[in-house]
């Protein structure tokens, strides 16, 4: 479940924007009109200063927003997603993938759990269609470059190994 942006963050951003706006106004008061005599006849000096400060303000706000997105999971809509919610969504999608395996995929995955000791990798052709399909789903990953005999080791990912070990009924071929 996602909650809305906290009022504290909104209040902080509003305060910063207001403070910078007040500072721009104060700078206008500090620059006397006769200052133009010293720098020439630059009519747009105050406009240039306003543009620079506005760009600085926009940069600061974007930096704050991107930092919050990176550290707290804030989505572009301003909603916050907790780490537990993110983990829960990932586990739910992984469980759904493992629950909807085809017969060929289950047969291949069953090889990882057959025999003693159980293995976490199989040496297969790099063109093996079922292994490649499981790799695209994130269940397997490959190691080895396959340059000598076109075979690579397909390792089962830890989360899939653990879940299928707990739920062997998902590998039944019936």
C-alpha positions as CSV (number, residue, x, y, z in Angstrom):
1,X,0.0,0.0,0.0
2,X,1.3,3.4,-0.9
3,X,0.9,6.5,1.3
4,X,0.9,10.1,0.2
5,X,3.8,12.5,0.4
6,X,4.4,13.5,4.1
7,X,3.4,17.0,5.0
8,X,6.8,17.6,6.6
9,X,8.5,17.3,3.2
10,X,6.0,19.5,1.5
11,X,6.4,22.1,4.2
12,X,10.2,22.0,3.9
13,X,10.1,22.5,0.2
14,X,7.6,25.4,0.5
15,X,9.8,27.1,3.1
16,X,12.9,26.8,0.9
17,X,11.1,28.2,-2.1
18,X,9.7,31.1,-0.1
19,X,13.1,31.8,1.5
20,X,14.7,32.0,-1.9
21,X,11.9,34.3,-3.2
22,X,12.5,36.7,-0.3
23,X,16.2,36.7,-0.9
24,X,15.7,37.6,-4.6
25,X,13.5,40.6,-3.4
26,X,16.2,41.6,-0.9
27,X,18.8,41.6,-3.6
28,X,16.7,44.0,-5.6
29,X,16.8,46.4,-2.7
30,X,20.5,46.1,-2.3
31,X,21.3,47.0,-5.9
32,X,20.9,50.7,-6.3
33,X,19.7,52.1,-9.7
34,X,22.9,54.1,-10.0
35,X,24.8,50.8,-10.0
36,X,24.1,50.7,-13.8
37,X,26.4,53.6,-14.2
38,X,29.3,51.6,-12.9
39,X,28.7,48.5,-15.1
40,X,27.5,50.3,-18.2
41,X,24.0,50.5,-19.5
42,X,23.0,46.8,-19.0
43,X,19.2,47.3,-18.7
44,X,18.6,43.6,-18.1
45,X,21.0,43.1,-15.2
46,X,18.3,42.4,-12.7
47,X,16.5,40.1,-15.1
48,X,19.7,38.2,-15.6
49,X,20.1,37.9,-11.8
50,X,16.5,36.7,-11.5
51,X,17.1,34.0,-14.2
52,X,20.3,32.8,-12.5
53,X,18.6,32.6,-9.1
54,X,15.5,30.8,-10.6
55,X,17.7,28.2,-12.3
56,X,19.6,27.7,-9.0
57,X,16.3,27.2,-7.2
58,X,15.1,24.7,-9.8
59,X,18.4,22.8,-9.6
60,X,18.2,22.7,-5.8
61,X,14.6,21.4,-5.8
62,X,15.4,18.8,-8.4
63,X,18.4,17.7,-6.5
64,X,16.3,17.3,-3.3
65,X,13.6,15.4,-5.2
66,X,16.0,13.0,-6.9
67,X,17.9,12.3,-3.7
68,X,14.6,11.5,-1.9
69,X,13.6,9.2,-4.8
70,X,16.9,7.4,-4.5
71,X,17.0,7.0,-0.7
72,X,13.3,6.6,0.3
73,X,11.6,5.1,-2.7
74,X,9.5,8.2,-3.6
75,X,7.9,7.7,-6.9
76,X,7.6,10.6,-9.4
77,X,4.0,11.1,-8.3
78,X,5.2,12.0,-4.8
79,X,4.0,8.7,-3.2
80,X,6.3,6.9,-0.9
81,X,6.7,3.1,-1.2
82,X,8.3,1.4,1.8
83,X,11.0,-1.2,1.5
84,X,8.7,-3.9,2.8
85,X,6.1,-3.0,0.2
86,X,8.7,-3.2,-2.6
87,X,9.9,-6.5,-1.3
88,X,6.4,-7.8,-1.1
89,X,5.7,-6.9,-4.7
90,X,8.8,-8.6,-5.9
91,X,8.1,-11.7,-3.9
92,X,4.5,-11.8,-5.3
93,X,5.7,-11.5,-8.9
94,X,8.4,-14.2,-8.3
95,X,5.8,-16.5,-6.8
96,X,3.5,-15.9,-9.8
97,X,6.3,-16.7,-12.2
98,X,7.1,-20.0,-10.5
99,X,3.4,-20.9,-10.2
100,X,2.8,-20.5,-14.0
101,X,5.7,-22.7,-15.3
102,X,5.2,-24.7,-18.5
103,X,5.6,-28.5,-18.5
104,X,9.0,-28.2,-20.2
105,X,10.2,-25.6,-17.7
106,X,9.1,-27.7,-14.7
107,X,10.9,-30.8,-16.2
108,X,14.2,-28.8,-16.6
109,X,13.9,-27.3,-13.1
110,X,13.2,-30.7,-11.6
111,X,16.8,-31.7,-12.7
112,X,18.1,-29.2,-10.2
113,X,16.4,-31.1,-7.3
114,X,17.0,-34.7,-8.5
115,X,19.6,-36.8,-6.9
116,X,21.9,-36.3,-4.0
117,X,23.4,-33.9,-3.5
118,X,21.1,-31.4,-5.1
119,X,22.8,-29.2,-7.7
120,X,22.5,-25.5,-8.3
121,X,23.8,-25.5,-11.9
122,X,23.4,-27.5,-15.1
123,X,25.8,-27.6,-18.1
124,X,23.5,-27.0,-21.1
125,X,23.8,-25.7,-24.6
126,X,23.7,-21.9,-24.7
127,X,20.9,-22.2,-27.3
128,X,18.7,-24.4,-25.0
129,X,15.2,-22.9,-25.5
130,X,13.8,-23.8,-22.2
131,X,16.9,-22.6,-20.2
132,X,16.9,-19.4,-22.2
133,X,13.2,-18.8,-21.4
134,X,13.8,-19.4,-17.7
135,X,16.8,-17.0,-17.9
136,X,14.5,-14.3,-19.3
137,X,12.1,-14.9,-16.5
138,X,14.9,-14.4,-13.9
139,X,14.8,-17.9,-12.6
140,X,18.2,-19.0,-14.1
141,X,21.3,-17.1,-14.9
142,X,24.3,-18.3,-17.0
143,X,28.0,-18.4,-16.3
144,X,30.7,-19.3,-18.7
145,X,31.3,-17.8,-22.1
146,X,30.3,-20.9,-24.2
147,X,33.1,-20.3,-26.7
148,X,34.7,-23.8,-26.6
149,X,31.8,-26.2,-26.9
150,X,28.8,-23.8,-26.9
151,X,27.8,-25.1,-23.5
152,X,27.3,-22.8,-20.4
153,X,26.4,-23.4,-16.8
154,X,22.9,-22.3,-16.0
155,X,22.6,-21.6,-12.3
156,X,19.3,-21.4,-10.5
157,X,18.8,-18.1,-8.6
158,X,18.7,-18.3,-4.9
159,X,15.1,-17.1,-4.5
160,X,13.8,-19.7,-7.0
161,X,15.9,-22.4,-5.3
162,X,14.5,-21.6,-1.9
163,X,10.9,-21.3,-3.0
164,X,10.9,-24.5,-5.1
165,X,12.6,-26.3,-2.2
166,X,9.8,-25.3,0.0
167,X,7.1,-26.0,-2.6
168,X,8.2,-29.1,-4.6
169,X,4.5,-29.6,-5.8
170,X,5.2,-26.8,-8.3
171,X,7.6,-29.1,-10.1
172,X,5.1,-32.0,-10.6
173,X,4.7,-32.9,-14.3
174,X,1.0,-33.9,-14.1
